[in-house]
Amino acid sequence: MQDLQMAPQEPCPCMSGGTEQGKEWSKARIFGIGGVAIALWFLVYNYLKPFADMVTADVFGLDPATHLGAAVAFFVYDTPKVLLLLTLIVFFVGILRSYFTPERARAMLAGRREVAGNGMAALLGVATPFCSCSAVPLFVGFVTAGVPLGVTFSFIISAPMVNEVALVLLYGLFGWKVAAIYLVTGLAVAIVAGWIIGRLKMESHLQDWVRGQLSMGGAPSSGTMTLTGRVRAGLEAVREIVGKVWLYVVIGIAVGAGIHGYVPEDFLAGIMGEQVWWGVPAAVLMGIPMYTNAAGMVPIVHALIGKGAALGTALAFMMSVIALSLPELLILRRVLKFRLLAVFTAIVGAGILLVGYLFNVIM
């Protein structure tokens, strides 16, 4: 099981000296190129809607009022819009993340009091977009470094559910108010769920091999990075994160386009509408067997809402897919005994239900 522990990060080759890539850039060059790039970004972003209309009508010869025309217009407009937003925000978050390493995060959380540790862990989860495949090594690394069990759970819940990808896409499709409420409620779920699990004192329900490694820890890495290195870290984040999720984005938008163009509004409103009291728990149960990430889910949620689904119900569906998917539960089963896994599922599920009903009431 040694391979499941968090290994120290190796320095990125592109940040090392002695190569063309490793040469330092002047601040004037960095800000000059950055200013031009941002100006071009805004220019392209502002012309996406007329571009989509032109492609739909002139290139494909489709009437946007038809089912196919509406689906194509949705896809042509939302795909570059979402990818542009994703690239911009991931770049800046990549720069922010250059100030943190997994080892430094563990050092920050180890020994913290429960309430403060839960809050800090949830906030760190927002800036570190790990997927469920990282759950086991992260869990083992944090616990063996002395991070309390409940604090570790706050991080594990927050990282996939309230990461910058989800927030960027929600902002781009629904506006800052929805993104802000999602951030606050998602953090609340992570903090409260972690705190409750910590208070239950369920360390004995970790798998035996995990408890056998509790004396093992990791030392935080040290070192500083120049402005050039941080910019390269931002570019590397774009290459890694956008490179991994762009296909999910396109598939999600394609599914959303099909829903937008072909699914009758009355059908979804009858299943996931505000007047259907059982819509939120049904959405959570439907989401658990699925497996994808926020990048693929947000465009689908956008299309569901456009067809009459209640915002809270659609977001509860998304959160259950991201935080309680069956594949993630099976992965966590490698480090948690059944009772602790059941408690984790019940607490997070209850939090998601509350978020769904809350959104339906206030939005």
Salt bridges, closest charged atoms under 4 A:
GLU20 OE1 - LYS23 NZ 3.15
ASP53 OD1 - LYS49 NZ 3.10
ASP78 OD2 - HIS302 ND1 3.33
GLU114 OE1 - ARG199 NH1 2.73
ASP208 OD1 - ARG211 NH2 2.50
ASP208 OD1 - LYS337 NZ 3.38
GLU236 OE2 - ARG239 NH2 2.51
GLU240 OE2 - ARG239 NH2 3.98
